[in-house]
Amino acid sequence: MSPREVAVLRLIAEGRQCDEIATEISYSERTVRYILYGAMKRLRTRTRAHAVSHAIRAGLI
């Protein structure tokens, strides 16, 4: 996992939406979604919640 993917997953775990994350890390909302979907693909998950829970269990967050 890249540091950007971990950062986005951590912020999603805190309950933030993509537009809030984009503002905080100075990316476009589309880039944040691209990073999120890349992380979901890498973790082989289908939903954001599943990706976050998988990352927590794996010790990434």
C-alpha positions as CSV (number, residue, x, y, z in Angstrom):
1,M,0.0,0.0,0.0
2,S,1.2,3.5,-0.8
3,P,1.4,6.2,1.8
4,R,-1.4,8.1,-0.1
5,E,-3.7,5.0,0.0
6,V,-3.1,4.5,3.7
7,A,-3.7,8.2,4.4
8,V,-7.0,8.2,2.5
9,L,-8.2,5.0,4.2
10,R,-7.2,6.5,7.6
11,L,-9.3,9.6,6.9
12,I,-12.2,7.5,5.7
13,A,-12.0,5.5,8.9
14,E,-12.4,8.9,10.7
15,G,-15.7,9.4,8.9
16,R,-14.6,11.9,6.3
17,Q,-16.2,12.2,2.9
18,C,-14.1,12.4,-0.3
19,D,-14.6,16.1,-0.8
20,E,-13.4,16.8,2.8
21,I,-10.4,14.6,2.3
22,A,-9.6,16.3,-1.0
23,T,-9.6,19.7,0.7
24,E,-7.4,18.5,3.6
25,I,-4.7,16.8,1.5
26,S,-4.9,19.3,-1.4
27,Y,-6.0,16.9,-4.1
28,S,-9.0,17.0,-6.3
29,E,-12.0,14.9,-5.3
30,R,-11.6,12.8,-8.4
31,T,-7.9,12.0,-7.4
32,V,-9.1,11.0,-3.9
33,R,-11.6,8.6,-5.4
34,Y,-9.0,7.2,-7.7
35,I,-6.6,6.6,-4.7
36,L,-9.5,5.0,-2.8
37,Y,-10.5,2.7,-5.6
38,G,-6.9,1.7,-6.1
39,A,-6.6,0.8,-2.5
40,M,-9.9,-1.2,-2.6
41,K,-8.6,-3.1,-5.7
42,R,-5.3,-3.8,-4.0
43,L,-7.1,-5.1,-0.9
44,R,-9.6,-6.9,-3.0
45,T,-12.6,-5.3,-1.3
46,R,-15.9,-4.0,-2.7
47,T,-16.9,-1.3,-0.3
48,R,-15.2,1.5,1.6
49,A,-16.2,0.0,4.9
50,H,-14.8,-3.4,4.0
51,A,-11.5,-1.7,2.8
52,V,-11.2,0.2,6.1
53,S,-11.9,-2.9,8.2
54,H,-9.4,-4.9,6.2
55,A,-6.8,-2.3,6.6
56,I,-7.3,-2.1,10.3
57,R,-7.1,-5.9,10.7
58,A,-3.9,-5.9,8.5
59,G,-2.4,-3.2,10.8
60,L,-2.1,-0.6,8.0
61,I,-4.2,1.9,9.9
